[in-house]
Amino acid sequence: VLDLIGEGGMATIHRVVDSATQTQLALKQLRLSGGAGGELRTAHFEREFVTLKQLAHPRIIRVYDFGFDAEQPYYTMELLDGQDARDLAPLEWSLACALLRDVASSLALVHSRRLVYRDLSPRNVRCTSDGRAKLLDFGALTSVGVPSQIVGTPAFIAPEALFGQPLDQRSDLYSLGALAYWLLTGQPAYRARELAELRDAWSTRPAPPAALVPSVPEALSSLVMSLLSHNPTGRPQHAG
C-alpha cells in the first residue's frame, strides 16, 4: 500500500503496488463492522466485483483480483489518471459531448444486462489525460425493477427513484441529462444537497443550457432538457 486516494462511508481506495509485476493499481476495500449486515455487504461487494469483471468495456474501469485482508474484502482495479468530471465544468460543448458519449456507451452495456447504474454523477466519471471518460464505482448497481432503497446523489436522481417506482435504463438517462447540464453550464439543473430538498427543487424547471451558455447548440440544449423530463416516457428510451 502506497497511500490513501479515496474514502467514503462504505469503502476506502488505496494506491498499491502489485509485488509480482511492480505495477501500480488501485485497491478498493469494504468497511465492515461485523454481524449479519457485514455478511450482506460483503456479498453485495463481491457481486459488484463479479459484475464489473463481466462488463468488459473500454470506458468502464477494469478490475483484476478479489480477496480478503484481515477479514476485510477488497478488489484491485486499474489506477486512472486525470480528474473527476466535477472538477472540469463548465466545458466547451464539443468536449462535453465527447465525454458524455463515452458515458452513454458504457451505460448501454450496463443496460443490456438489465442493470441500472443508479449513481451517475460527476464524481463517478473520471476524465483521463487522453480526453476520454471512464465510469467508476459500481456499488449502487441494481437490477431493473423496484429497488429496496433510494441510492444516489440527490441532484442527479431521477424522480421515479424518489417515488419508489420501478427503475430502468431511462432512470440512468435522466442522470446523464443532469451530468450533461453540469458539464455544459457548471451548475446543477436542480440544486439539492439532501433528498428532502428535491420536491421543492423540481417545482421550478431549469433554464435550458443554451440560455445560460449561448454557444451551446439548440439541438444539444433540447436533448439535455428531454433527458431531464420528469416523466420517463418523455426521455430518449435507450443510451444508444
C-alpha positions in Angstrom: 0.0 0.0 0.0 1.4 3.4 -1.0 -1.3 5.9 0.1 -5.0 6.6 0.5 -6.6 8.2 -2.6 -10.3 8.0 -1.7 -12.6 7.4 1.2 -16.3 7.1 1.6 -18.8 5.7 4.0 -18.7 2.2 2.6 -15.2 1.8 1.3 -11.7 3.1 1.0 -9.5 3.2 -2.0 -5.7 3.0 -1.9 -2.9 3.3 -4.4 -1.0 0.0 -4.2 1.9 -1.8 -6.0 1.4 -5.4 -7.4 4.6 -7.0 -5.9 4.7 -9.5 -8.7 4.7 -7.0 -11.6 5.6 -3.7 -9.8 2.6 -2.2 -11.5 0.6 0.5 -9.6 -3.1 -0.3 -9.1 -6.0 0.9 -7.1 -7.4 -1.2 -4.3 -10.9 -0.8 -3.1 -11.6 -2.2 0.4 -15.0 -2.5 2.0 -15.5 -1.1 5.5 -17.0 -3.8 7.8 -18.3 -3.7 11.4 -19.2 -7.4 11.6 -22.6 -9.1 12.1 -25.2 -10.1 9.6 -25.2 -6.7 8.0 -21.5 -7.2 7.3 -22.2 -10.5 5.6 -24.8 -9.0 3.3 -22.5 -6.1 2.4 -19.6 -8.5 1.7 -21.9 -10.5 -0.7 -23.0 -7.3 -2.4 -19.4 -6.1 -2.7 -18.4 -9.4 -4.3 -21.3 -9.2 -6.7 -20.1 -5.8 -7.7 -16.7 -7.2 -8.5 -18.1 -10.1 -10.4 -20.4 -7.8 -12.4 -17.5 -5.5 -13.3 -15.4 -8.4 -14.3 -18.1 -9.3 -16.8 -18.6 -5.8 -18.1 -15.7 -5.6 -20.4 -15.8 -2.2 -22.0 -13.0 0.3 -22.7 -15.0 3.1 -20.9 -15.6 1.1 -17.7 -12.9 0.7 -15.1 -11.2 -2.7 -15.3 -11.0 -4.9 -12.2 -8.4 -7.7 -11.5 -8.5 -9.6 -8.3 -10.8 -10.2 -5.3 -9.7 -11.3 -1.9 -9.7 -10.7 1.9 -7.2 -8.9 4.0 -7.7 -9.4 7.8 -11.3 -10.4 7.0 -12.0 -7.2 5.1 -12.9 -7.9 1.4 -11.1 -5.9 -1.3 -10.6 -5.9 -5.0 -8.0 -4.4 -7.2 -8.6 -2.3 -10.3 -6.8 -0.1 -12.8 -5.3 3.1 -11.4 -6.6 6.0 -13.5 -5.0 9.4 -14.1 -7.0 12.6 -14.8 -9.8 14.3 -12.9 -13.3 13.7 -11.8 -16.0 15.4 -14.0 -17.0 17.6 -11.1 -13.7 19.5 -11.3 -13.9 20.2 -15.1 -17.2 22.1 -15.6 -18.1 24.1 -17.5 -16.6 22.6 -20.6 -16.8 23.7 -24.2 -19.8 21.9 -25.6 -17.9 19.6 -28.1 -15.6 18.4 -25.3 -18.5 17.8 -23.0 -20.2 15.8 -25.8 -17.1 13.6 -26.2 -17.2 12.7 -22.5 -20.9 12.2 -22.5 -20.7 9.9 -25.5 -18.2 7.7 -23.6 -20.5 7.5 -20.6 -23.6 6.7 -22.7 -21.6 3.9 -24.4 -20.8 2.3 -21.1 -24.3 2.7 -19.9 -25.6 1.0 -23.0 -23.6 -2.1 -22.0 -24.8 -2.0 -18.4 -28.4 -1.7 -19.6 -28.1 -4.6 -22.0 -27.6 -6.8 -18.9 -30.9 -5.4 -17.4 -29.0 -3.5 -14.8 -29.3 0.2 -13.7 -26.1 2.0 -12.7 -28.1 4.3 -10.3 -25.5 6.7 -9.2 -24.3 8.6 -12.3 -22.9 11.9 -11.1 -19.7 14.0 -11.8 -17.7 12.3 -9.0 -18.2 8.9 -10.6 -16.9 9.9 -14.1 -13.2 10.1 -14.4 -11.9 12.2 -17.3 -8.4 10.7 -18.2 -5.5 12.6 -19.7 -6.3 11.3 -23.2 -9.6 13.2 -23.2 -11.8 10.2 -22.6 -14.2 9.3 -19.8 -14.4 6.2 -17.6 -17.3 5.1 -15.4 -16.3 4.3 -11.8 -17.8 3.0 -8.6 -20.5 0.4 -9.4 -21.5 0.0 -5.7 -25.1 1.2 -6.4 -25.7 -1.2 -9.3 -29.1 -2.8 -9.2 -31.4 -4.9 -11.4 -34.2 -3.3 -13.4 -37.3 -3.0 -11.1 -38.3 -1.5 -7.8 -35.1 -1.1 -5.6 -35.2 -1.8 -1.9 -33.8 1.6 -1.0 -33.1 5.0 -2.5 -29.5 5.4 -3.6 -27.7 8.1 -5.5 -26.5 11.7 -5.4 -29.6 14.0 -4.8 -29.1 16.5 -7.6 -28.8 13.6 -10.1 -31.5 11.2 -9.0 -34.5 10.5 -11.3 -37.9 11.4 -9.9 -39.1 7.8 -10.1 -36.3 6.7 -7.8 -37.6 9.0 -5.1 -41.2 8.0 -5.5 -40.5 4.2 -5.2 -41.4 3.4 -8.8 -39.6 0.8 -11.0 -36.2 1.8 -12.3 -34.9 1.0 -15.8 -32.4 2.4 -18.3 -34.3 5.7 -18.5 -33.5 6.4 -14.9 -29.8 6.5 -15.7 -30.6 8.6 -18.8 -32.2 11.3 -16.5 -28.9 11.3 -14.6 -27.0 11.5 -17.9 -29.0 14.7 -18.6 -28.2 16.1 -15.2 -24.5 15.3 -15.8 -24.7 17.0 -19.3 -26.3 20.1 -17.7 -23.4 20.2 -15.2 -20.7 19.8 -17.8 -22.2 22.4 -20.1 -23.1 25.1 -17.5 -21.0 24.4 -14.4 -24.1 24.3 -12.3 -26.7 21.6 -11.4 -30.0 21.5 -13.2 -31.7 21.2 -9.8 -30.0 22.3 -6.6 -30.4 19.7 -3.8 -28.0 18.5 -1.2 -30.5 16.3 0.5 -33.3 14.0 -0.8 -35.8 16.0 1.2 -35.0 19.1 -0.9 -35.8 17.5 -4.3 -39.6 18.0 -4.4 -39.1 21.8 -4.0 -36.3 21.9 -6.4 -38.3 20.0 -9.1 -41.1 22.5 -8.8 -39.2 25.0 -11.0 -38.0 23.9 -14.4 -34.3 24.9 -15.1 -33.3 27.2 -17.8 -32.1 25.4 -20.9 -28.3 25.1 -21.2 -28.3 27.4 -24.3 -30.0 30.1 -22.3 -27.1 30.1 -19.8 -24.3 29.4 -22.4 -25.2 30.8 -25.8 -22.5 28.8 -27.6 -24.4 25.5 -26.8 -26.2 24.4 -30.0 -30.0 24.5 -29.7 -30.3 20.8 -30.6 -28.0 19.8 -27.8 -29.8 22.0 -25.4 -33.1 20.4 -26.3 -31.7 16.9 -26.0 -30.4 17.7 -22.4 -33.8 19.1 -21.5 -35.6 16.0 -22.8 -33.2 13.8 -20.8 -34.3 15.8 -17.7 -38.0 15.1 -18.3 -39.7 14.1 -15.0 -41.8 11.5 -16.9 -39.6 8.6 -18.2 -41.6 8.4 -21.4 -40.5 11.9 -22.3 -36.8 11.0 -22.3 -34.8 9.2 -25.0 -35.5 5.5 -24.4 -32.1 4.0 -24.8 -28.5 5.1 -24.2 -27.6 4.3 -27.8 
